[in-house]
Amino acid sequence: MRTRRRILATMAAAALALLAAAPATGATGGDWITADRALVNRLGGVTVSGQVSCAGTYAQLMDGQLQYLDENEQWATIPTPTETQLVDIFVNADNYTVSQPAGRRLMIQVEHGSSRMTPCFAQYQFDPNGTPWSEISNVQCDGVTPCRWETDRYAYDRLALGPLFDYSPDGKFRTGNLTVDVSAYGSMVAVYDTATQTWEYYGVPQTPDIYTQQIVKATTYR
């Protein structure tokens, strides 16, 4: 069985490989993402969180219709999971732009690009120390309950350092309404076999883009 460190390294490598700059066009096939919380600290930094679901991708997998790129860069179909196998699906959820008017002629804006994948569908709950999802790892998010995402970067220790804040070169964010554009592209399907205690990983770059633009009311971080 691979170690947790190896699992995280695999996810990070996949995250960098699957991240793309093409704009997303909307939730498709049951996959969706939202932004529902923003915090501003006393230095004017902002951190964002929300919900994400890859129930549509899981449905494709169970229907035997989900393809991935194999080690030879050829398209192949992911085997339908058996009764002894549990599925986790990961995306780069925290790709976003936050904007806030700071006056008639000035707009404060910051972009955040994810570098670590987080769950968007999870049947098997593991608890990698220091990651954003370790605090909610006891809650399954298998399509009925959505997964949570938040501002993150690879190797950032969320549990030790608290939320990760972004800072804009244009000025300081303040409490009040923020416009948040979030997109995710591509996914990693991880299949855990409970009988053999082994993992199989599949990069799925053709997963439909999921996108949202929302007005989120930022509150003060304490």
C-alpha atoms as an extended CHARMM CRD file, in Angstrom:
* protein
*
       222  EXT
         1         1  MET       CA              0.0000000000        0.0000000000        0.0000000000  PROA      1               0.0000000000
         2         2  ARG       CA              1.3610000000        3.3550000000       -0.9480000000  PROA      2               0.0000000000
         3         3  THR       CA              2.1670000000        5.7900000000        1.8020000000  PROA      3               0.0000000000
         4         4  ARG       CA              0.1810000000        8.9620000000        2.3860000000  PROA      4               0.0000000000
         5         5  ARG       CA              3.1620000000       11.0000000000        1.2410000000  PROA      5               0.0000000000
         6         6  ARG       CA              3.2130000000        9.1310000000       -2.0630000000  PROA      6               0.0000000000
         7         7  ILE       CA             -0.5330000000        9.6810000000       -2.4540000000  PROA      7               0.0000000000
         8         8  LEU       CA             -0.1710000000       13.4260000000       -1.9440000000  PROA      8               0.0000000000
         9         9  ALA       CA              2.8010000000       13.6350000000       -4.2990000000  PROA      9               0.0000000000
        10        10  THR       CA              0.8190000000       11.8460000000       -6.9820000000  PROA      10              0.0000000000
        11        11  MET       CA             -2.0960000000       14.2230000000       -6.5370000000  PROA      11              0.0000000000
        12        12  ALA       CA              0.1790000000       17.2550000000       -6.7110000000  PROA      12              0.0000000000
        13        13  ALA       CA              1.8400000000       16.0520000000       -9.9040000000  PROA      13              0.0000000000
        14        14  ALA       CA             -1.5350000000       15.4000000000      -11.4420000000  PROA      14              0.0000000000
        15        15  ALA       CA             -2.7500000000       18.8110000000      -10.3610000000  PROA      15              0.0000000000
        16        16  LEU       CA              0.0520000000       20.5760000000      -12.1980000000  PROA      16              0.0000000000
        17        17  ALA       CA             -0.4430000000       18.4260000000      -15.2750000000  PROA      17              0.0000000000
        18        18  LEU       CA             -4.2030000000       18.9460000000      -15.4720000000  PROA      18              0.0000000000
        19        19  LEU       CA             -4.4020000000       22.6460000000      -14.6870000000  PROA      19              0.0000000000
        20        20  ALA       CA             -5.4330000000       24.5880000000      -17.7760000000  PROA      20              0.0000000000
        21        21  ALA       CA             -6.0440000000       28.2160000000      -18.6230000000  PROA      21              0.0000000000
        22        22  ALA       CA             -9.0940000000       27.7200000000      -20.8590000000  PROA      22              0.0000000000
        23        23  PRO       CA            -12.2000000000       29.4000000000      -19.4040000000  PROA      23              0.0000000000
        24        24  ALA       CA            -14.8990000000       27.1600000000      -17.9950000000  PROA      24              0.0000000000
        25        25  THR       CA            -18.4170000000       27.3240000000      -19.3770000000  PROA      25              0.0000000000
        26        26  GLY       CA            -20.6130000000       25.9320000000      -16.5890000000  PROA      26              0.0000000000
        27        27  ALA       CA            -21.4920000000       22.8480000000      -14.5910000000  PROA      27              0.0000000000
        28        28  THR       CA            -22.0020000000       19.8090000000      -16.7940000000  PROA      28              0.0000000000
        29        29  GLY       CA            -23.1490000000       16.2530000000      -16.1790000000  PROA      29              0.0000000000
        30        30  GLY       CA            -23.7530000000       16.6510000000      -12.4610000000  PROA      30              0.0000000000
        31        31  ASP       CA            -20.3720000000       18.2280000000      -11.6630000000  PROA      31              0.0000000000
        32        32  TRP       CA            -20.5840000000       21.6630000000      -10.0310000000  PROA      32              0.0000000000
        33        33  ILE       CA            -18.7190000000       24.1520000000       -7.8660000000  PROA      33              0.0000000000
        34        34  THR       CA            -19.7200000000       27.1140000000       -5.6990000000  PROA      34              0.0000000000
        35        35  ALA       CA            -18.0690000000       29.8120000000       -3.6000000000  PROA      35              0.0000000000
        36        36  ASP       CA            -19.9590000000       30.5080000000       -0.4010000000  PROA      36              0.0000000000
        37        37  ARG       CA            -17.5590000000       31.9640000000        2.1580000000  PROA      37              0.0000000000
        38        38  ALA       CA            -14.8810000000       34.6680000000        2.1790000000  PROA      38              0.0000000000
        39        39  LEU       CA            -12.8040000000       36.0270000000        5.0420000000  PROA      39              0.0000000000
        40        40  VAL       CA            -10.6540000000       39.1690000000        5.1730000000  PROA      40              0.0000000000
        41        41  ASN       CA             -7.8530000000       39.5000000000        7.7250000000  PROA      41              0.0000000000
        42        42  ARG       CA             -6.5200000000       42.6710000000        9.3210000000  PROA      42              0.0000000000
        43        43  LEU       CA             -3.7760000000       42.9680000000        6.6740000000  PROA      43              0.0000000000
        44        44  GLY       CA             -6.3110000000       43.0480000000        3.8540000000  PROA      44              0.0000000000
        45        45  GLY       CA             -5.7760000000       39.4980000000        2.6460000000  PROA      45              0.0000000000
        46        46  VAL       CA             -8.6580000000       37.3440000000        1.4760000000  PROA      46              0.0000000000
        47        47  THR       CA             -9.3750000000       33.6200000000        1.6790000000  PROA      47              0.0000000000
        48        48  VAL       CA            -12.2520000000       31.8570000000       -0.0600000000  PROA      48              0.0000000000
        49        49  SER       CA            -14.0350000000       28.5240000000        0.3640000000  PROA      49              0.0000000000
        50        50  GLY       CA            -16.9830000000       26.7100000000       -1.1380000000  PROA      50              0.0000000000
        51        51  GLN       CA            -18.4810000000       23.4170000000       -2.2060000000  PROA      51              0.0000000000
        52        52  VAL       CA            -17.7010000000       21.1130000000       -5.1240000000  PROA      52              0.0000000000
        53        53  SER       CA            -19.2000000000       17.8830000000       -6.4480000000  PROA      53              0.0000000000
        54        54  CYS       CA            -18.0130000000       15.4130000000       -9.0820000000  PROA      54              0.0000000000
        55        55  ALA       CA            -21.0780000000       13.1870000000       -8.8890000000  PROA      55              0.0000000000
        56        56  GLY       CA            -21.4100000000       13.4140000000      -12.6780000000  PROA      56              0.0000000000
        57        57  THR       CA            -17.8830000000       12.1130000000      -13.2470000000  PROA      57              0.0000000000
        58        58  TYR       CA            -18.5740000000        9.2630000000      -10.8160000000  PROA      58              0.0000000000
        59        59  ALA       CA            -21.7540000000        8.3670000000      -12.7240000000  PROA      59              0.0000000000
        60        60  GLN       CA            -19.7370000000        8.1950000000      -15.9540000000  PROA      60              0.0000000000
        61        61  LEU       CA            -17.2100000000        5.9490000000      -14.2210000000  PROA      61              0.0000000000
        62        62  MET       CA            -19.8930000000        3.5440000000      -12.9890000000  PROA      62              0.0000000000
        63        63  ASP       CA            -21.4600000000        3.4850000000      -16.4690000000  PROA      63              0.0000000000
        64        64  GLY       CA            -18.1090000000        2.4290000000      -17.9660000000  PROA      64              0.0000000000
        65        65  GLN       CA            -17.8780000000        5.6370000000      -20.0030000000  PROA      65              0.0000000000
        66        66  LEU       CA            -15.0220000000        7.5000000000      -18.3260000000  PROA      66              0.0000000000
        67        67  GLN       CA            -11.7330000000        7.6170000000      -20.2130000000  PROA      67              0.0000000000
        68        68  TYR       CA             -8.2330000000        8.5560000000      -19.1310000000  PROA      68              0.0000000000
        69        69  LEU       CA             -4.7970000000        8.9870000000      -20.6750000000  PROA      69              0.0000000000
        70        70  ASP       CA             -2.6070000000        5.9670000000      -19.9580000000  PROA      70              0.0000000000
        71        71  GLU       CA              1.1750000000        5.9370000000      -19.5200000000  PROA      71              0.0000000000
        72        72  ASN       CA              1.5720000000        5.8660000000      -23.3060000000  PROA      72              0.0000000000
        73        73  GLU       CA             -0.6410000000        8.9480000000      -23.7000000000  PROA      73              0.0000000000
        74        74  GLN       CA             -3.3580000000        6.8100000000      -25.2650000000  PROA      74              0.0000000000
        75        75  TRP       CA             -7.0460000000        7.0160000000      -24.4140000000  PROA      75              0.0000000000
        76        76  ALA       CA             -8.4170000000        4.0700000000      -22.4430000000  PROA      76              0.0000000000
        77        77  THR       CA            -11.5540000000        3.3760000000      -20.4170000000  PROA      77              0.0000000000
        78        78  ILE       CA            -11.2600000000        3.2260000000      -16.6370000000  PROA      78              0.0000000000
        79        79  PRO       CA            -12.4400000000       -0.1960000000      -15.4000000000  PROA      79              0.0000000000
        80        80  THR       CA            -15.7670000000       -0.0720000000      -13.5900000000  PROA      80              0.0000000000
        81        81  PRO       CA            -15.0920000000       -0.3530000000       -9.8250000000  PROA      81              0.0000000000
        82        82  THR       CA            -15.9700000000       -3.6450000000       -8.1650000000  PROA      82              0.0000000000
        83        83  GLU       CA            -17.7340000000       -4.2060000000       -4.8380000000  PROA      83              0.0000000000
        84        84  THR       CA            -14.4160000000       -4.1580000000       -2.9690000000  PROA      84              0.0000000000
        85        85  GLN       CA            -13.2810000000       -0.8370000000       -4.4730000000  PROA      85              0.0000000000
        86        86  LEU       CA            -13.9280000000        2.6830000000       -3.2200000000  PROA      86              0.0000000000
        87        87  VAL       CA            -13.5900000000        5.8140000000       -5.3520000000  PROA      87              0.0000000000
        88        88  ASP       CA            -12.1250000000        9.2270000000       -4.5910000000  PROA      88              0.0000000000
        89        89  ILE       CA            -12.1060000000       11.9510000000       -7.2540000000  PROA      89              0.0000000000
        90        90  PHE       CA             -9.8990000000       15.0450000000       -6.9510000000  PROA      90              0.0000000000
        91        91  VAL       CA             -9.8100000000       18.4120000000       -8.7180000000  PROA      91              0.0000000000
        92        92  ASN       CA             -7.9840000000       21.7220000000       -8.4970000000  PROA      92              0.0000000000
        93        93  ALA       CA            -10.9780000000       23.5400000000       -7.0440000000  PROA      93              0.0000000000
        94        94  ASP       CA             -9.3670000000       26.7640000000       -5.8240000000  PROA      94              0.0000000000
        95        95  ASN       CA             -8.6430000000       28.3930000000       -9.1670000000  PROA      95              0.0000000000
        96        96  TYR       CA            -10.3010000000       31.7660000000       -8.8110000000  PROA      96              0.0000000000
        97        97  THR       CA            -10.2460000000       35.5210000000       -9.2440000000  PROA      97              0.0000000000
        98        98  VAL       CA            -11.5620000000       37.7660000000       -6.4760000000  PROA      98              0.0000000000
        99        99  SER       CA            -12.5360000000       41.3570000000       -7.2570000000  PROA      99              0.0000000000
       100       100  GLN       CA            -13.8060000000       44.1870000000       -5.0670000000  PROA      100             0.0000000000
       101       101  PRO       CA            -14.4560000000       47.8270000000       -6.0180000000  PROA      101             0.0000000000
       102       102  ALA       CA            -12.3200000000       50.1690000000       -3.9450000000  PROA      102             0.0000000000
       103       103  GLY       CA            -13.5940000000       53.4100000000       -5.4270000000  PROA      103             0.0000000000
       104       104  ARG       CA            -14.8950000000       54.8300000000       -8.6920000000  PROA      104             0.0000000000
       105       105  ARG       CA            -11.6150000000       54.3160000000      -10.5370000000  PROA      105             0.0000000000
       106       106  LEU       CA             -9.9610000000       51.4430000000       -8.7070000000  PROA      106             0.0000000000
       107       107  MET       CA            -10.6480000000       47.7170000000       -8.5530000000  PROA      107             0.0000000000
       108       108  ILE       CA             -8.8030000000       45.4860000000       -6.1200000000  PROA      108             0.0000000000
       109       109  GLN       CA             -8.2470000000       42.0740000000       -7.6590000000  PROA      109             0.0000000000
       110       110  VAL       CA             -6.2410000000       38.9560000000       -6.9630000000  PROA      110             0.0000000000
       111       111  GLU       CA             -5.8870000000       35.6390000000       -8.7770000000  PROA      111             0.0000000000
       112       112  HSD       CA             -5.2350000000       32.3160000000       -7.0880000000  PROA      112             0.0000000000
       113       113  GLY       CA             -4.0620000000       29.2100000000       -8.9310000000  PROA      113             0.0000000000
       114       114  SER       CA             -4.2810000000       25.8770000000       -7.1510000000  PROA      114             0.0000000000
       115       115  SER       CA             -1.2930000000       23.5660000000       -6.8760000000  PROA      115             0.0000000000
       116       116  ARG       CA             -2.8080000000       20.7470000000       -4.8110000000  PROA      116             0.0000000000
       117       117  MET       CA             -5.8360000000       18.6650000000       -5.6820000000  PROA      117             0.0000000000
       118       118  THR       CA             -8.6520000000       18.2520000000       -3.1690000000  PROA      118             0.0000000000
       119       119  PRO       CA            -11.6240000000       15.8690000000       -3.1410000000  PROA      119             0.0000000000
       120       120  CYS       CA            -14.7620000000       16.5560000000       -5.1430000000  PROA      120             0.0000000000
       121       121  PHE       CA            -16.1320000000       13.0470000000       -4.5030000000  PROA      121             0.0000000000
       122       122  ALA       CA            -14.9630000000       10.7300000000       -1.7310000000  PROA      122             0.0000000000
       123       123  GLN       CA            -15.9860000000        7.2770000000       -0.5590000000  PROA      123             0.0000000000
       124       124  TYR       CA            -12.7050000000        6.4050000000        1.1580000000  PROA      124             0.0000000000
       125       125  GLN       CA            -11.7440000000        8.8000000000        3.9440000000  PROA      125             0.0000000000
       126       126  PHE       CA             -8.0690000000        9.2370000000        4.7030000000  PROA      126             0.0000000000
       127       127  ASP       CA             -6.5910000000       11.9830000000        6.8430000000  PROA      127             0.0000000000
       128       128  PRO       CA             -3.3450000000       13.4570000000        5.4810000000  PROA      128             0.0000000000
       129       129  ASN       CA             -1.9760000000       15.7410000000        8.1710000000  PROA      129             0.0000000000
       130       130  GLY       CA             -1.9280000000       19.4470000000        7.4940000000  PROA      130             0.0000000000
       131       131  THR       CA             -4.2520000000       19.4480000000        4.4910000000  PROA      131             0.0000000000
       132       132  PRO       CA             -7.4630000000       21.4760000000        4.2280000000  PROA      132             0.0000000000
       133       133  TRP       CA             -9.6810000000       18.4140000000        3.9780000000  PROA      133             0.0000000000
       134       134  SER       CA             -8.2370000000       16.6580000000        7.0250000000  PROA      134             0.0000000000
       135       135  GLU       CA            -10.6090000000       18.6340000000        9.2590000000  PROA      135             0.0000000000
       136       136  ILE       CA            -13.6430000000       17.2510000000        7.4180000000  PROA      136             0.0000000000
       137       137  SER       CA            -12.2710000000       13.8510000000        6.4670000000  PROA      137             0.0000000000
       138       138  ASN       CA            -14.7890000000       12.0600000000        8.6710000000  PROA      138             0.0000000000
       139       139  VAL       CA            -17.6230000000       13.3500000000        6.4780000000  PROA      139             0.0000000000
       140       140  GLN       CA            -18.1910000000       11.4720000000        3.2550000000  PROA      140             0.0000000000
       141       141  CYS       CA            -18.9080000000       13.6400000000        0.2290000000  PROA      141             0.0000000000
       142       142  ASP       CA            -20.0740000000       11.0130000000       -2.2200000000  PROA      142             0.0000000000
       143       143  GLY       CA            -22.5770000000       12.9920000000       -4.2470000000  PROA      143             0.0000000000
       144       144  VAL       CA            -25.2900000000       13.3640000000       -1.6160000000  PROA      144             0.0000000000
       145       145  THR       CA            -23.1740000000       15.6460000000        0.5610000000  PROA      145             0.0000000000
       146       146  PRO       CA            -20.8070000000       17.8700000000       -1.4750000000  PROA      146             0.0000000000
       147       147  CYS       CA            -17.1240000000       18.2510000000       -0.6680000000  PROA      147             0.0000000000
       148       148  ARG       CA            -15.6210000000       21.4380000000        0.7370000000  PROA      148             0.0000000000
       149       149  TRP       CA            -12.7410000000       23.3230000000       -0.8690000000  PROA      149             0.0000000000
       150       150  GLU       CA            -10.7630000000       26.3460000000        0.2700000000  PROA      150             0.0000000000
       151       151  THR       CA             -7.7880000000       28.5070000000       -0.6680000000  PROA      151             0.0000000000
       152       152  ASP       CA             -4.7740000000       26.2040000000       -0.6750000000  PROA      152             0.0000000000
       153       153  ARG       CA             -1.3390000000       25.5500000000       -2.1310000000  PROA      153             0.0000000000
       154       154  TYR       CA              0.8540000000       22.4820000000       -2.2180000000  PROA      154             0.0000000000
       155       155  ALA       CA              2.7500000000       21.7890000000        1.0350000000  PROA      155             0.0000000000
       156       156  TYR       CA              0.8120000000       24.4700000000        2.9550000000  PROA      156             0.0000000000
       157       157  ASP       CA              0.0820000000       23.2660000000        6.5040000000  PROA      157             0.0000000000
       158       158  ARG       CA             -3.4750000000       24.4210000000        7.0690000000  PROA      158             0.0000000000
       159       159  LEU       CA             -3.8050000000       22.9220000000       10.5400000000  PROA      159             0.0000000000
       160       160  ALA       CA             -0.6560000000       24.5830000000       11.8760000000  PROA      160             0.0000000000
       161       161  LEU       CA             -0.9220000000       27.9420000000       10.0990000000  PROA      161             0.0000000000
       162       162  GLY       CA             -4.6410000000       28.5300000000        9.7160000000  PROA      162             0.0000000000
       163       163  PRO       CA             -6.3630000000       29.6760000000        6.5070000000  PROA      163             0.0000000000
       164       164  LEU       CA             -4.2000000000       30.7470000000        3.5690000000  PROA      164             0.0000000000
       165       165  PHE       CA             -4.7470000000       34.3890000000        2.5580000000  PROA      165             0.0000000000
       166       166  ASP       CA             -4.1360000000       36.0530000000       -0.8150000000  PROA      166             0.0000000000
       167       167  TYR       CA             -2.9270000000       39.6550000000       -1.0700000000  PROA      167             0.0000000000
       168       168  SER       CA             -3.5600000000       42.0170000000       -3.9530000000  PROA      168             0.0000000000
       169       169  PRO       CA             -0.9210000000       44.4310000000       -5.2980000000  PROA      169             0.0000000000
       170       170  ASP       CA             -3.7890000000       46.8730000000       -5.9390000000  PROA      170             0.0000000000
       171       171  GLY       CA             -4.6880000000       47.4300000000       -2.2890000000  PROA      171             0.0000000000
       172       172  LYS       CA             -6.3460000000       45.8080000000        0.6990000000  PROA      172             0.0000000000
       173       173  PHE       CA             -9.5640000000       43.8250000000        0.6200000000  PROA      173             0.0000000000
       174       174  ARG       CA            -12.2350000000       44.8110000000        3.1190000000  PROA      174             0.0000000000
       175       175  THR       CA            -15.3890000000       43.2180000000        4.4460000000  PROA      175             0.0000000000
       176       176  GLY       CA            -18.4000000000       43.4280000000        2.1720000000  PROA      176             0.0000000000
       177       177  ASN       CA            -19.3330000000       42.0320000000       -1.2100000000  PROA      177             0.0000000000
       178       178  LEU       CA            -16.6980000000       40.3020000000       -3.3540000000  PROA      178             0.0000000000
       179       179  THR       CA            -17.0910000000       38.9800000000       -6.8780000000  PROA      179             0.0000000000
       180       180  VAL       CA            -15.5890000000       35.4870000000       -7.0200000000  PROA      180             0.0000000000
       181       181  ASP       CA            -14.9880000000       33.6480000000      -10.3210000000  PROA      181             0.0000000000
       182       182  VAL       CA            -14.0640000000       29.9940000000       -9.7260000000  PROA      182             0.0000000000
       183       183  SER       CA            -13.2040000000       27.2920000000      -12.2460000000  PROA      183             0.0000000000
       184       184  ALA       CA            -11.8920000000       23.7340000000      -12.1740000000  PROA      184             0.0000000000
       185       185  TYR       CA            -10.5910000000       21.6870000000      -15.0790000000  PROA      185             0.0000000000
       186       186  GLY       CA             -9.6880000000       18.0190000000      -15.2820000000  PROA      186             0.0000000000
       187       187  SER       CA             -9.6680000000       15.5090000000      -12.4550000000  PROA      187             0.0000000000
       188       188  MET       CA             -7.8220000000       12.6080000000      -10.8750000000  PROA      188             0.0000000000
       189       189  VAL       CA             -9.7400000000        9.4090000000      -10.1780000000  PROA      189             0.0000000000
       190       190  ALA       CA             -8.2470000000        7.2990000000       -7.3690000000  PROA      190             0.0000000000
       191       191  VAL       CA             -9.5950000000        3.7910000000       -6.7960000000  PROA      191             0.0000000000
       192       192  TYR       CA             -8.8150000000        2.0710000000       -3.4930000000  PROA      192             0.0000000000
       193       193  ASP       CA             -9.2010000000       -1.7010000000       -3.3070000000  PROA      193             0.0000000000
       194       194  THR       CA            -10.1510000000       -2.6940000000        0.2300000000  PROA      194             0.0000000000
       195       195  ALA       CA             -9.2420000000       -6.3290000000       -0.4190000000  PROA      195             0.0000000000
       196       196  THR       CA             -5.6700000000       -5.7140000000       -1.6100000000  PROA      196             0.0000000000
       197       197  GLN       CA             -5.2010000000       -2.3130000000        0.1010000000  PROA      197             0.0000000000
       198       198  THR       CA             -3.8000000000       -0.7950000000       -3.0750000000  PROA      198             0.0000000000
       199       199  TRP       CA             -4.5080000000        2.3520000000       -5.0980000000  PROA      199             0.0000000000
       200       200  GLU       CA             -4.8860000000        2.9170000000       -8.8260000000  PROA      200             0.0000000000
       201       201  TYR       CA             -4.7700000000        6.4430000000      -10.2600000000  PROA      201             0.0000000000
       202       202  TYR       CA             -6.2550000000        7.7680000000      -13.4950000000  PROA      202             0.0000000000
       203       203  GLY       CA             -5.7570000000       11.2640000000      -14.9140000000  PROA      203             0.0000000000
       204       204  VAL       CA             -8.9380000000       12.4720000000      -16.6200000000  PROA      204             0.0000000000
       205       205  PRO       CA             -8.1210000000       15.7440000000      -18.4250000000  PROA      205             0.0000000000
       206       206  GLN       CA            -11.3100000000       15.7400000000      -20.5200000000  PROA      206             0.0000000000
       207       207  THR       CA            -13.6130000000       16.0600000000      -17.5170000000  PROA      207             0.0000000000
       208       208  PRO       CA            -16.0520000000       18.9200000000      -18.2560000000  PROA      208             0.0000000000
       209       209  ASP       CA            -15.0720000000       22.2920000000      -16.8670000000  PROA      209             0.0000000000
       210       210  ILE       CA            -17.0300000000       23.4500000000      -13.8380000000  PROA      210             0.0000000000
       211       211  TYR       CA            -17.4200000000       27.1570000000      -13.2260000000  PROA      211             0.0000000000
       212       212  THR       CA            -19.2400000000       29.6970000000      -11.0740000000  PROA      212             0.0000000000
       213       213  GLN       CA            -19.3370000000       33.4540000000      -10.6510000000  PROA      213             0.0000000000
       214       214  GLN       CA            -20.8690000000       34.5710000000       -7.3750000000  PROA      214             0.0000000000
       215       215  ILE       CA            -21.1720000000       37.5570000000       -5.1000000000  PROA      215             0.0000000000
       216       216  VAL       CA            -19.8920000000       36.5150000000       -1.6770000000  PROA      216             0.0000000000
       217       217  LYS       CA            -20.1110000000       38.6950000000        1.4050000000  PROA      217             0.0000000000
       218       218  ALA       CA            -16.7120000000       38.7250000000        3.1110000000  PROA      218             0.0000000000
       219       219  THR       CA            -16.5440000000       38.8500000000        6.8840000000  PROA      219             0.0000000000
       220       220  THR       CA            -13.6630000000       39.5390000000        9.2760000000  PROA      220             0.0000000000
       221       221  TYR       CA            -11.2990000000       36.6970000000       10.1190000000  PROA      221             0.0000000000
       222       222  ARG       CA            -10.7320000000       36.2310000000       13.8300000000  PROA      222             0.0000000000
